Amino acid sequence: MAHDIWTYRETAALATHLDLTGYRVEATDGFAGTVDTHEPTAGRAHVVVDTAPWIPGRRVIVPAGVVTAVDSGTERLHIGCSKQRIEEAPPFEPGPDHDRDDEQPHRMGLVDYYLAFFR
C-alpha cells in the first residue's frame, strides 16, 4: 500500500496534536534546522524547516511522511533523511502575498523529490 507523504506516519502521529514551531530538526546524520511553521492537516501536513545557522537564509518544506518521530520532551523532530537531502531540497520562498494556495504547486513538485523514502 502506498503511503501518503503528506500524512504523518504512526511513529510520528503525535505531531498532529502539537505546535512544532521551534522544534529542533534532527536528520539521520545530525542537526538540520528548526521548524519555522507547521501544517498538521492530514493530506497536506508538513513542516517548513529553517536551516539556519547551518545554511543561513534557507527554508525547505519537509512532508509529514518524512518525519519518523517526535519527542515533545526535548522538542525534537526526527526526519528519515540526511542533511544533504535537506540541503538539496527545493527552497521554499513564499511571495509577499503568501497564502496556503501558494504552497500547492511547490508541494506537488516535492512529491517526486521525497517519494524515494517510500519505495
All heavy atoms as an XYZ file, in Angstrom:
931
protein
N       0.845     -1.184      0.000
C       0.000      0.000      0.000
C       0.887      1.243      0.000
O       1.852      1.338      0.743
C      -0.888     -0.013      1.240
C      -1.817      1.164      1.304
S      -3.065      0.897      2.561
C      -2.637      2.153      3.697
N       0.573      2.186     -0.832
C       1.338      3.426     -0.930
C       1.065      4.313      0.275
O      -0.040      4.359      0.799
C       0.979      4.154     -2.214
N       2.107      5.001      0.697
C       1.976      5.920      1.815
C       1.779      7.333      1.288
O       2.415      7.727      0.321
C       3.234      5.860      2.686
C       3.168      6.770      3.861
N       2.557      6.398      5.034
C       3.609      8.031      4.048
C       2.644      7.397      5.891
N       3.271      8.397      5.328
N       0.910      8.077      1.908
C       0.693      9.478      1.562
C       1.789     10.294      2.237
O       1.834     10.369      3.472
C      -0.687      9.916      2.040
C      -0.963     11.385      1.830
O      -0.152     12.078      1.183
O      -1.997     11.851      2.328
N       2.672     10.914      1.472
C       3.780     11.643      2.080
C       3.330     12.897      2.812
O       4.109     13.505      3.529
C       4.904     11.978      1.075
C       4.464     13.011      0.049
C       5.435     10.737      0.422
C       5.619     13.572     -0.760
N       2.077     13.283      2.670
C       1.553     14.475      3.336
C       0.773     14.125      4.601
O       0.028     14.945      5.136
C       0.703     15.293      2.366
C       1.495     15.668      1.150
C       1.381     15.130     -0.097
C       2.567     16.624      1.076
N       2.310     15.696     -0.933
C       3.046     16.616     -0.246
C       3.162     17.472      2.002
C       4.090     17.438     -0.662
C       4.205     18.291      1.584
C       4.656     18.268      0.260
N       0.954     12.899      5.104
C       0.317     12.448      6.338
C       1.389     11.830      7.229
O       2.249     11.097      6.746
C      -0.773     11.397      6.037
O      -1.740     12.009      5.171
C      -1.465     10.910      7.294
N       1.347     12.131      8.536
C       2.337     11.597      9.469
C       2.238     10.085      9.584
O       1.144      9.526      9.577
C       2.170     12.224     10.859
C       2.645     13.647     10.915
C       1.743     14.703     10.898
C       4.005     13.936     10.960
C       2.184     16.016     10.936
C       4.452     15.254     10.997
C       3.540     16.280     10.984
O       3.981     17.569     11.006
N       3.396      9.441      9.722
C       3.462      8.001      9.986
C       2.945      7.748     11.406
O       2.904      8.655     12.229
C       4.916      7.527      9.921
C       5.585      7.758      8.611
C       7.058      7.422      8.742
N       7.772      7.748      7.523
C       8.869      7.132      7.145
N       9.396      6.180      7.885
N       9.465      7.480      6.028
N       2.628      6.496     11.698
C       2.168      6.144     13.049
C       3.197      6.529     14.104
O       2.833      6.960     15.201
C       1.872      4.650     13.145
C       0.550      4.256     12.533
C       0.241      2.791     12.763
O       0.561      2.268     13.849
O      -0.328      2.180     11.851
N       4.476      6.388     13.791
C       5.535      6.678     14.757
C       5.661      8.168     15.066
O       6.327      8.545     16.031
C       6.898      6.166     14.255
O       7.183      6.775     12.981
C       6.903      4.652     14.126
N       5.025      9.001     14.260
C       5.090     10.454     14.456
C       3.708     11.078     14.562
O       3.565     12.294     14.479
C       5.869     11.093     13.310
N       2.686     10.271     14.767
C       1.300     10.760     14.799
C       1.079     11.824     15.862
O       0.194     12.669     15.725
C       0.338      9.599     14.996
N       1.879     11.824     16.912
C       1.785     12.839     17.964
C       1.889     14.248     17.390
O       1.321     15.199     17.932
C       2.896     12.591     18.997
C       3.066     13.576     20.134
C       1.826     13.550     21.025
C       4.303     13.237     20.948
N       2.580     14.391     16.269
C       2.805     15.703     15.653
C       1.506     16.415     15.286
O       1.459     17.642     15.283
C       3.687     15.564     14.417
N       0.472     15.672     15.002
C      -0.792     16.304     14.612
C      -1.442     17.060     15.753
O      -2.307     17.899     15.527
C      -1.789     15.273     14.055
O      -2.063     14.310     15.067
C      -1.249     14.591     12.813
N      -1.010     16.778     16.986
C      -1.624     17.392     18.166
C      -0.727     18.427     18.843
O      -1.075     18.920     19.911
C      -1.999     16.318     19.183
C      -2.866     15.252     18.608
N      -4.166     15.461     18.246
C      -2.598     13.958     18.297
C      -4.677     14.351     17.743
N      -3.744     13.422     17.766
N       0.412     18.727     18.246
C       1.371     19.641     18.854
C       1.658     20.836     17.962
O       1.543     20.746     16.740
C       2.710     18.912     19.104
C       2.703     17.734     20.050
C       4.048     17.025     20.003
C       2.395     18.190     21.466
N       2.078     21.922     18.565
C       2.627     23.040     17.814
C       4.126     22.785     17.740
O       4.832     22.897     18.739
C       2.346     24.370     18.511
C       2.955     25.549     17.779
O       3.523     25.362     16.681
O       2.871     26.669     18.310
N       4.614     22.418     16.592
C       6.017     22.044     16.420
C       6.937     23.234     16.159
O       8.155     23.060     16.050
C       6.156     21.039     15.275
C       5.384     19.743     15.431
C       5.520     18.891     14.178
C       5.833     18.983     16.660
N       6.382     24.414     16.080
C       7.182     25.606     15.811
C       8.315     25.709     16.825
O       8.092     25.629     18.031
C       6.306     26.875     15.862
O       5.217     26.711     14.954
C       7.106     28.108     15.489
N       9.531     25.855     16.323
C      10.706     25.977     17.177
C      11.382     24.664     17.517
O      12.480     24.659     18.071
N      10.748     23.536     17.177
C      11.377     22.243     17.462
C      12.681     22.113     16.673
O      12.800     22.586     15.540
C      10.451     21.085     17.063
C       9.490     20.652     18.129
C       8.778     21.568     18.893
C       9.263     19.316     18.369
C       7.884     21.154     19.869
C       8.368     18.893     19.334
C       7.685     19.812     20.081
O       6.798     19.401     21.046
N      13.651     21.461     17.273
C      14.933     21.163     16.639
C      14.716     19.998     15.670
O      14.117     18.984     16.035
C      15.939     20.797     17.714
C      17.313     20.491     17.213
C      18.224     20.137     18.393
N      19.478     19.635     17.925
C      20.583     20.368     17.783
N      20.558     21.647     18.100
N      21.706     19.830     17.347
N      15.186     20.134     14.433
C      15.026     19.088     13.424
C      16.316     18.274     13.340
O      17.383     18.819     13.066
C      14.674     19.688     12.044
C      14.565     18.590     10.995
C      13.380     20.494     12.127
N      16.192     16.976     13.601
C      17.335     16.069     13.570
C      17.218     15.157     12.356
O      16.298     14.352     12.254
C      17.377     15.224     14.841
C      17.597     16.023     16.109
C      19.000     16.596     16.231
O      19.933     16.097     15.560
O      19.165     17.547     17.017
N      18.144     15.301     11.424
C      18.225     14.413     10.267
C      18.932     13.132     10.709
O      19.380     13.023     11.854
C      18.998     15.099      9.149
N      19.065     12.180      9.823
C      19.715     10.921     10.176
C      21.185     11.116     10.530
O      21.774     10.275     11.204
C      19.603      9.905      9.028
O      20.156     10.484      7.835
C      18.153      9.501      8.793
N      21.768     12.237     10.109
C      23.186     12.488     10.384
C      23.426     13.789     11.144
O      24.494     14.368     11.068
C      23.992     12.458      9.086
C      23.483     13.437      8.037
O      22.397     14.047      8.242
O      24.160     13.609      7.017
N      22.423     14.267     11.873
C      22.631     15.423     12.736
C      21.636     16.552     12.538
O      20.644     16.431     11.816
N      21.929     17.672     13.194
C      21.071     18.858     13.200
C      20.862     19.412     11.788
O      21.819     19.632     11.057
C      21.714     19.926     14.089
C      21.004     21.243     14.086
C      19.789     21.390     14.720
C      21.563     22.333     13.447
C      19.127     22.611     14.720
C      20.917     23.564     13.450
C      19.696     23.699     14.085
N      19.580     19.646     11.433
C      19.252     20.152     10.102
C      18.532     21.491     10.137
O      18.268     22.070      9.097
C      18.404     19.136      9.345
N      18.178     21.993     11.325
C      17.492     23.273     11.425
C      16.411     23.238     12.479
O      16.377     22.355     13.333
N      15.507     24.207     12.390
C      14.382     24.275     13.315
C      13.090     24.432     12.528
O      13.090     24.934     11.405
C      14.519     25.464     14.301
O      14.662     26.661     13.552
C      15.717     25.286     15.222
N      12.002     24.011     13.150
C      10.695     24.133     12.496
C      10.275     25.596     12.526
O      10.150     26.195     13.596
C       9.642     23.242     13.186
C       8.262     23.471     12.555
C      10.040     21.779     13.104
N      10.067     26.151     11.344
C       9.627     27.540     11.204
C       8.103     27.613     11.277
O       7.548     28.446     11.980
C      10.144     28.108      9.886
C       9.837     29.571      9.705
O      10.130     30.355     10.627
O       9.299     29.934      8.634
N       7.440     26.755     10.515
C       5.978     26.663     10.548
C       5.571     25.207     10.438
O       6.338     24.368      9.947
C       5.302     27.468      9.411
O       5.755     26.993      8.155
C       5.583     28.952      9.531
N       4.343     24.923     10.870
C       3.842     23.556     10.895
C       2.409     23.540     10.401
O       1.576     24.313     10.878
C       3.926     23.039     12.343
C       3.298     21.706     12.543
N       2.493     21.427     13.616
C       3.363     20.571     11.829
C       2.085     20.170     13.546
N       2.606     19.633     12.471
N       2.129     22.671      9.437
C       0.770     22.460      8.948
C       0.390     21.024      9.299
O       0.919     20.089      8.692
C       0.705     22.673      7.436
C      -0.593     22.244      6.787
C      -1.819     22.913      7.387
O      -1.917     24.144      7.320
O      -2.687     22.189      7.923
N      -0.488     20.812     10.298
C      -0.798     19.460     10.763
C      -1.931     18.741     10.033
O      -2.171     17.564     10.279
C      -1.181     19.683     12.227
C      -1.802     21.039     12.225
C      -1.035     21.829     11.190
N      -2.635     19.400      9.136
C      -3.808     18.819      8.496
C      -3.444     17.605      7.646
O      -2.606     17.705      6.748
C      -4.512     19.865      7.609
O      -4.777     21.030      8.382
C      -5.803     19.318      7.035
N      -4.062     16.469      7.928
C      -3.803     15.242      7.175
C      -4.046     15.488      5.688
O      -4.986     16.182      5.307
C      -4.687     14.115      7.669
N      -3.187     14.931      4.872
C      -3.302     15.093      3.434
C      -2.566     16.303      2.907
O      -2.379     16.446      1.700
N      -2.116     17.180      3.800
C      -1.308     18.342      3.412
C      -0.296     18.694      4.501
O       0.324     19.736      4.483
C      -2.188     19.542      3.071
C      -2.951     20.110      4.255
C      -3.756     21.362      3.949
N      -2.888     22.476      3.690
C      -3.015     23.307      2.655
N      -3.998     23.163      1.810
N      -2.166     24.283      2.458
N      -0.151     17.787      5.466
C       0.722     18.053      6.616
C       2.190     18.143      6.202
O       2.674     17.353      5.397
C       0.532     16.976      7.674
N       2.869     19.113      6.787
C       4.289     19.319      6.520
C       4.850     20.297      7.542
O       4.104     20.933      8.280
C       4.525     19.861      5.106
C       3.908     21.214      4.888
N       2.590     21.376      4.517
C       4.425     22.467      5.005
C       2.321     22.672      4.402
N       3.428     23.356      4.698
N       6.161     20.396      7.561
C       6.825     21.430      8.334
C       7.713     22.209      7.378
O       8.205     21.677      6.384
C       7.675     20.870      9.507
C       6.788     20.254     10.568
C       8.720     19.888      9.036
N       7.863     23.487      7.655
C       8.830     24.299      6.926
C      10.028     24.406      7.857
O       9.903     24.868      8.991
C       8.276     25.699      6.566
C       9.361     26.546      5.900
C       7.054     25.565      5.657
N      11.182     23.930      7.374
C      12.395     23.897      8.180
C      13.297     25.064      7.795
O      13.615     25.259      6.626
C      13.155     22.567      7.978
C      14.473     22.567      8.752
C      12.280     21.390      8.403
N      13.672     25.839      8.809
C      14.649     26.912      8.642
C      16.007     26.285      8.922
O      16.262     25.822     10.027
C      14.357     28.033      9.630
C      15.312     29.209      9.516
O      16.341     29.090      8.809
O      15.044     30.237     10.145
N      16.876     26.240      7.926
C      18.153     25.540      8.048
C      19.255     26.367      8.712
O      20.376     25.890      8.855
C      18.652     25.067      6.673
O      18.855     26.202      5.837
C      17.666     24.104      6.035
N      18.960     27.598      9.117
C      19.963     28.429      9.795
C      20.274     27.826     11.159
O      19.386     27.235     11.776
C      19.455     29.856      9.952
N      21.437     27.931     11.674
C      22.615     28.594     11.130
C      23.424     27.717     10.168
O      24.404     28.165      9.591
C      23.452     28.906     12.370
C      23.143     27.806     13.305
C      21.687     27.450     13.025
N      23.010     26.472      9.988
C      23.719     25.548      9.109
C      23.783     26.089      7.678
O      24.846     26.180      7.083
C      23.032     24.185      9.197
C      23.507     23.147      8.263
C      24.799     22.756      8.054
C      22.712     22.351      7.394
N      24.846     21.766      7.118
C      23.565     21.492      6.693
C      21.352     22.272      7.144
C      23.117     20.566      5.757
C      20.906     21.357      6.225
C      21.779     20.516      5.539
N      22.630     26.458      7.098
C      22.567     27.107      5.793
C      21.719     28.359      5.988
O      20.487     28.301      5.928
C      21.924     26.213      4.709
C      22.636     24.873      4.599
C      21.943     26.938      3.363
C      21.938     23.899      3.652
N      22.325     29.508      6.266
C      21.576     30.735      6.558
C      20.632     31.144      5.422
O      20.961     31.002      4.241
C      22.674     31.779      6.753
C      23.897     30.999      7.098
C      23.772     29.702      6.348
N      19.458     31.635      5.823
C      18.516     32.190      4.864
C      17.804     31.182      3.995
O      17.239     31.535      2.971
N      17.777     29.924      4.376
C      17.153     28.899      3.544
C      16.066     28.178      4.329
O      16.247     27.808      5.478
C      18.201     27.884      3.108
C      17.710     26.930      2.054
C      18.903     26.446      1.239
N      18.494     25.837      0.001
C      17.906     24.643     -0.096
N      17.649     23.946      0.978
N      17.580     24.163     -1.266
N      14.931     27.989      3.676
C      13.824     27.231      4.256
C      13.364     26.202      3.238
O      13.339     26.483      2.040
C      12.664     28.151      4.636
C      13.047     29.146      5.703
C      11.897     29.978      6.215
N      11.055     30.498      5.158
C       9.748     30.786      5.306
N       9.167     30.603      6.461
N       9.055     31.264      4.317
N      13.011     25.021      3.723
C      12.516     23.953      2.848
C      11.297     23.301      3.488
O      11.162     23.267      4.707
C      13.590     22.873      2.573
C      14.781     23.456      1.846
C      14.037     22.176      3.835
N      10.424     22.793      2.637
C       9.268     22.042      3.110
C       9.676     20.584      3.263
O      10.283     20.003      2.366
C       8.076     22.159      2.132
C       7.502     23.572      2.172
C       6.997     21.132      2.477
C       6.336     23.795      1.232
N       9.335     20.013      4.403
C       9.533     18.584      4.644
C       8.149     17.981      4.865
O       7.469     18.329      5.837
C      10.442     18.336      5.864
C      10.538     16.843      6.165
C      11.829     18.930      5.638
N       7.709     17.116      3.950
C       6.397     16.494      4.119
C       6.316     15.670      5.398
O       7.306     15.091      5.855
C       6.288     15.575      2.890
C       7.251     16.133      1.903
C       8.373     16.698      2.718
N       5.136     15.577      5.963
C       4.916     14.861      7.219
C       5.379     13.417      7.158
O       5.873     12.880      8.142
C       3.436     14.918      7.586
N       5.249     12.777      6.029
C       5.636     11.375      5.898
C       7.121     11.128      6.058
O       7.538      9.992      6.279
N       7.936     12.162      5.961
C       9.383     12.032      6.136
C       9.746     12.083      7.624
O      10.810     11.648      8.036
C      10.130     13.125      5.332
C      11.632     13.038      5.512
C       9.782     13.016      3.837
N       8.828     12.587      8.437
C       9.048     12.669      9.884
C       8.918     11.257     10.462
O       7.920     10.580     10.254
C       8.032     13.622     10.553
C       8.200     13.616     12.068
C       8.176     15.019      9.979
N       9.953     10.828     11.190
C       9.955      9.474     11.757
C       9.554      9.439     13.218
O       9.062      8.421     13.699
C      11.337      8.812     11.601
O      12.324      9.630     12.233
C      11.681      8.625     10.130
N       9.788     10.537     13.943
C       9.436     10.564     15.371
C       9.388     12.001     15.864
O      10.023     12.892     15.301
C      10.454      9.775     16.193
N       8.624     12.193     16.936
C       8.525     13.494     17.590
C       8.758     13.271     19.077
O       8.134     12.402     19.677
C       7.132     14.128     17.367
C       7.009     15.436     18.126
C       6.857     14.319     15.893
N       9.658     14.057     19.651
C       9.922     13.974     21.087
C       9.518     15.305     21.695
O      10.242     16.294     21.597
C      11.401     13.685     21.335
C      11.718     13.479     22.813
O      10.965     13.987     23.676
O      12.725     12.825     23.102
N       8.341     15.341     22.319
C       7.842     16.597     22.883
C       8.627     17.010     24.118
O       8.693     18.193     24.449
C       6.352     16.499     23.199
O       6.114     15.479     24.139
N       9.248     16.053     24.805
C      10.030     16.373     25.994
C      11.277     17.185     25.680
O      11.612     18.123     26.392
N      11.953     16.831     24.592
C      13.180     17.547     24.192
C      12.914     18.508     23.034
O      13.838     19.178     22.576
C      14.286     16.558     23.775
O      13.834     15.796     22.652
C      14.669     15.649     24.920
N      11.664     18.541     22.572
C      11.262     19.374     21.428
C      12.156     19.112     20.217
O      12.755     20.006     19.629
C      11.227     20.856     21.794
C      10.153     21.152     22.824
C       9.880     22.628     23.021
O      10.643     23.468     22.517
O       8.887     22.934     23.701
N      12.207     17.828     19.840
C      12.971     17.403     18.671
C      12.060     16.671     17.697
O      11.215     15.868     18.096
C      14.127     16.496     19.072
C      15.187     17.246     19.836
C      16.313     16.336     20.249
N      17.182     17.039     21.168
C      18.435     17.376     20.893
N      18.957     17.076     19.728
N      19.155     18.016     21.783
N      12.277     16.961     16.436
C      11.557     16.327     15.341
C      12.594     15.535     14.556
O      13.578     16.109     14.070
C      10.927     17.414     14.462
C      10.062     16.962     13.315
C       8.687     16.576     13.854
C       9.915     18.075     12.305
N      12.405     14.235     14.465
C      13.359     13.378     13.764
C      12.835     13.094     12.360
O      11.659     12.747     12.195
C      13.564     12.074     14.536
C      14.159     12.308     15.890
N      15.507     12.355     16.105
C      13.567     12.544     17.083
C      15.735     12.595     17.385
N      14.567     12.725     18.008
N      13.708     13.248     11.374
C      13.316     13.003      9.987
C      14.165     11.888      9.404
O      15.322     11.719      9.776
C      13.404     14.283      9.127
C      14.807     14.893      9.158
C      12.370     15.309      9.603
C      14.978     16.099      8.234
N      13.580     11.146      8.498
C      14.238      9.980      7.921
C      15.021     10.288      6.673
O      14.907      9.569      5.677
N      15.794     11.351      6.705
C      16.659     11.670      5.581
C      17.897     12.383      6.103
O      17.933     12.824      7.245
C      15.951     12.511      4.529
S      15.497     14.163      5.052
N      18.892     12.485      5.238
C      20.153     13.116      5.617
C      20.085     14.632      5.480
O      19.186     15.176      4.830
C      21.279     12.588      4.733
O      21.084     13.034      3.404
N      21.067     15.285      6.072
C      21.185     16.738      5.930
C      21.395     17.094      4.459
O      20.888     18.110      3.992
C      22.352     17.248      6.769
C      22.088     17.176      8.246
C      23.254     17.476      9.146
C      24.300     18.379      8.664
N      25.342     18.695      9.648
N      22.117     16.253      3.722
C      22.340     16.514      2.298
C      21.015     16.548      1.546
O      20.809     17.381      0.677
C      23.262     15.460      1.690
C      23.511     15.704      0.213
C      24.446     14.686     -0.409
O      25.002     13.835      0.264
N      24.618     14.775     -1.712
N      20.104     15.649      1.897
C      18.787     15.613      1.246
C      18.035     16.917      1.511
O      17.380     17.453      0.623
C      17.995     14.422      1.774
C      16.802     14.096      0.969
C      17.211     13.433     -0.318
N      16.030     12.983     -1.013
C      16.000     12.684     -2.284
N      17.092     12.739     -2.993
N      14.900     12.313     -2.856
N      18.151     17.449      2.722
C      17.520     18.728      3.055
C      18.222     19.861      2.294
O      17.580     20.751      1.745
C      17.568     18.981      4.577
C      16.733     17.928      5.317
C      17.100     20.387      4.928
C      15.267     17.904      4.948
N      19.539     19.814      2.246
C      20.311     20.841      1.551
C      19.945     20.899      0.069
O      19.876     21.973     -0.523
C      21.803     20.551      1.700
C      22.694     21.578      1.045
C      24.174     21.291      1.247
O      24.538     20.194      1.705
O      24.961     22.187      0.944
N      19.678     19.749     -0.540
C      19.368     19.680     -1.969
C      17.890     19.862     -2.286
O      17.518     19.948     -3.455
C      19.864     18.346     -2.525
C      21.377     18.226     -2.485
C      21.887     16.842     -2.854
O      21.062     15.913     -3.043
O      23.115     16.690     -2.947
N      17.049     19.931     -1.272
C      15.607     20.107     -1.488
C      15.335     21.480     -2.092
O      16.034     22.449     -1.792
C      14.852     19.957     -0.173
N      14.315     21.570     -2.917
C      13.955     22.881     -3.459
C      13.615     23.850     -2.334
O      12.915     23.481     -1.390
C      12.707     22.593     -4.308
C      12.751     21.128     -4.580
C      13.440     20.505     -3.396
N      14.127     25.077     -2.387
C      13.846     26.036     -1.314
C      12.385     26.467     -1.316
O      11.734     26.491     -2.354
C      14.761     27.210     -1.621
C      15.002     27.122     -3.089
C      14.954     25.657     -3.430
N      11.898     26.801     -0.148
C      10.549     27.339     -0.012
C      10.676     28.838      0.161
O      11.228     29.309      1.155
C       9.838     26.720      1.190
C       8.481     27.322      1.441
C       7.485     27.205      0.491
C       8.216     27.995      2.610
C       6.228     27.766      0.713
C       6.962     28.547      2.838
C       5.976     28.433      1.885
N      10.195     29.575     -0.823
C      10.303     31.032     -0.808
C       8.954     31.648     -1.150
O       8.691     31.996     -2.300
C      11.363     31.481     -1.813
C      12.742     30.928     -1.512
C      13.745     31.153     -2.625
O      13.362     31.639     -3.706
O      14.912     30.831     -2.411
N       8.076     31.778     -0.150
C       6.762     32.359     -0.425
C       6.874     33.835     -0.802
O       7.787     34.526     -0.349
C       6.008     32.188      0.896
C       7.089     32.159      1.921
C       8.271     31.498      1.258
N       5.967     34.267     -1.643
C       5.953     35.671     -2.041
C       5.381     36.559     -0.956
O       4.927     36.083      0.082
N       5.371     37.877     -1.188
C       4.890     38.818     -0.174
C       3.405     38.661      0.145
O       2.973     38.981      1.243
C       5.184     40.189     -0.776
C       5.380     39.950     -2.234
C       5.838     38.535     -2.394
N       2.633     38.154     -0.806
C       1.200     37.951     -0.584
C       0.901     36.476     -0.349
O      -0.143     35.969     -0.731
C       0.399     38.452     -1.793
C       0.581     39.936     -2.014
O       0.717     40.665     -1.013
O       0.606     40.365     -3.180
N       1.822     35.782      0.306
C       1.727     34.341      0.524
C       0.441     33.951      1.246
O       0.029     34.577      2.203
C       2.927     33.880      1.355
C       2.815     32.468      1.821
N       2.966     31.403      0.980
C       2.527     31.946      3.039
C       2.803     30.288      1.657
N       2.534     30.589      2.914
N      -0.173     32.901      0.739
C      -1.249     32.227      1.459
C      -1.105     30.739      1.172
O      -0.230     30.318      0.439
C      -2.641     32.767      1.082
C      -3.008     32.549     -0.373
O      -2.490     31.595     -0.997
O      -3.827     33.320     -0.894
N      -1.946     29.932      1.773
C      -1.818     28.476      1.632
C      -1.878     28.012      0.189
O      -1.260     27.032     -0.166
C      -2.899     27.775      2.435
C      -2.627     27.821      3.900
C      -3.649     27.012      4.624
N      -3.266     26.956      6.015
C      -3.796     26.152      6.878
N      -4.728     25.322      6.522
N      -3.400     26.153      8.134
N      -2.622     28.697     -0.673
C      -2.725     28.280     -2.063
C      -1.389     28.392     -2.788
O      -1.134     27.674     -3.743
C      -3.789     29.100     -2.798
C      -5.184     28.790     -2.286
O      -5.390     27.684     -1.734
O      -6.067     29.649     -2.426
N      -0.494     29.285     -2.330
C       0.822     29.413     -2.938
C       1.652     28.152     -2.753
O       2.548     27.869     -3.528
C       1.614     30.583     -2.321
C       1.059     31.935     -2.687
O       0.311     32.030     -3.680
O       1.374     32.906     -1.972
N       1.378     27.384     -1.706
C       2.165     26.204     -1.407
C       1.834     25.035     -2.322
O       2.664     24.166     -2.527
C       1.950     25.772      0.044
C       2.531     26.725      1.042
C       2.268     26.294      2.475
O       1.744     25.180      2.699
O       2.605     27.068      3.370
N       0.645     24.986     -2.888
C       0.207     23.817     -3.639
C       1.142     23.453     -4.791
O       1.574     22.304     -4.860
C      -1.233     24.008     -4.142
C      -1.807     22.787     -4.818
C      -1.936     21.588     -3.899
O      -2.028     21.716     -2.683
N      -1.916     20.405     -4.475
N       1.493     24.357     -5.697
C       2.400     23.961     -6.789
C       3.757     23.507     -6.259
O       4.336     22.548     -6.758
C       2.542     25.227     -7.635
C       1.360     26.056     -7.293
C       1.025     25.718     -5.865
N       4.254     24.187     -5.250
C       5.542     23.817     -4.664
C       5.457     22.432     -4.032
O       6.347     21.600     -4.219
C       5.961     24.859     -3.625
C       7.316     24.609     -3.052
N       8.459     24.893     -3.744
C       7.702     24.082     -1.868
C       9.503     24.557     -3.009
N       9.066     24.069     -1.862
N       4.391     22.149     -3.317
C       4.207     20.850     -2.680
C       4.151     19.738     -3.707
O       4.735     18.670     -3.506
C       2.935     20.835     -1.824
C       3.073     21.596     -0.534
C       1.774     21.639      0.267
N       1.286     20.320      0.553
C       0.093     19.862      0.184
N      -0.751     20.614     -0.470
N      -0.287     18.650      0.489
N       3.485     19.957     -4.818
C       3.375     18.931     -5.846
C       4.745     18.611     -6.440
O       5.036     17.466     -6.750
C       2.389     19.368     -6.935
C       0.958     19.505     -6.430
S       0.342     18.083     -5.496
C       0.325     16.854     -6.767
N       5.590     19.619     -6.576
C       6.934     19.393     -7.085
C       7.802     18.598     -6.125
O       8.781     17.968     -6.529
N       7.453     18.595     -4.856
C       8.221     17.864     -3.850
C       7.891     16.380     -3.798
O       8.665     15.587     -3.268
C       7.982     18.475     -2.467
C       8.548     19.866     -2.262
C       8.085     20.433     -0.931
C      10.061     19.858     -2.345
N       6.760     15.995     -4.363
C       6.345     14.592     -4.293
C       7.426     13.687     -4.873
O       7.863     12.737     -4.220
C       4.988     14.372     -4.990
C       4.681     12.888     -5.125
C       3.881     15.075     -4.231
N       7.895     13.968     -6.084
C       8.930     13.133     -6.696
C      10.224     13.176     -5.903
O      10.909     12.173     -5.753
C       9.208     13.551     -8.136
C       8.070     13.184     -9.068
O       7.306     12.255     -8.740
O       7.957     13.823    -10.120
N      10.564     14.347     -5.379
C      11.807     14.508     -4.644
C      11.838     13.614     -3.402
O      12.829     12.955     -3.113
C      12.013     15.980     -4.252
C      13.349     16.213     -3.587
C      14.508     16.258     -4.356
C      13.450     16.338     -2.229
C      15.744     16.445     -3.752
C      14.684     16.518     -1.611
C      15.823     16.571     -2.384
O      17.038     16.742     -1.793
N      10.748     13.577     -2.657
C      10.712     12.808     -1.414
C      10.153     11.400     -1.572
O      10.214     10.603     -0.649
C       9.897     13.563     -0.353
C      10.630     14.725      0.237
C      10.270     16.037     -0.075
C      11.681     14.538      1.130
C      10.942     17.123      0.488
C      12.353     15.616      1.693
C      11.974     16.894      1.357
O      12.656     17.957      1.919
N       9.610     11.069     -2.725
C       8.981      9.765     -2.934
C       9.936      8.599     -2.686
O       9.510      7.512     -2.295
C       8.412      9.673     -4.350
C       7.341      8.636     -4.594
C       6.179      8.816     -3.622
C       6.847      8.715     -6.008
N      11.216      8.808     -2.853
C      12.210      7.750     -2.645
C      12.136      7.157     -1.242
O      12.525      6.015     -1.030
C      13.605      8.290     -2.904
N      11.614      7.883     -0.271
C      11.516      7.386      1.095
C      10.489      6.289      1.245
O      10.473      5.586      2.243
C      11.160      8.526      2.060
C      12.243      9.544      2.159
C      12.130     10.742      1.497
C      13.381      9.285      2.892
C      13.134     11.687      1.572
C      14.400     10.224      2.975
C      14.270     11.413      2.303
N       9.631      6.137      0.277
C       8.516      5.200      0.411
C       8.595      4.050     -0.582
O       7.626      3.369     -0.789
C       7.196      5.964      0.281
C       7.119      7.077      1.270
C       7.346      8.380      0.869
C       6.887      6.818      2.606
C       7.313      9.412      1.799
C       6.854      7.832      3.532
C       7.065      9.138      3.126
N       9.757      3.844     -1.174
C       9.935      2.730     -2.116
C      10.597      1.575     -1.445
O      11.250      1.660     -0.479
C      10.762      3.191     -3.317
C       9.973      4.169     -4.152
C      10.686      4.446     -5.441
N       9.847      5.353     -6.202
C      10.304      6.393     -6.852
N      11.574      6.660     -6.889
N       9.488      7.157     -7.518
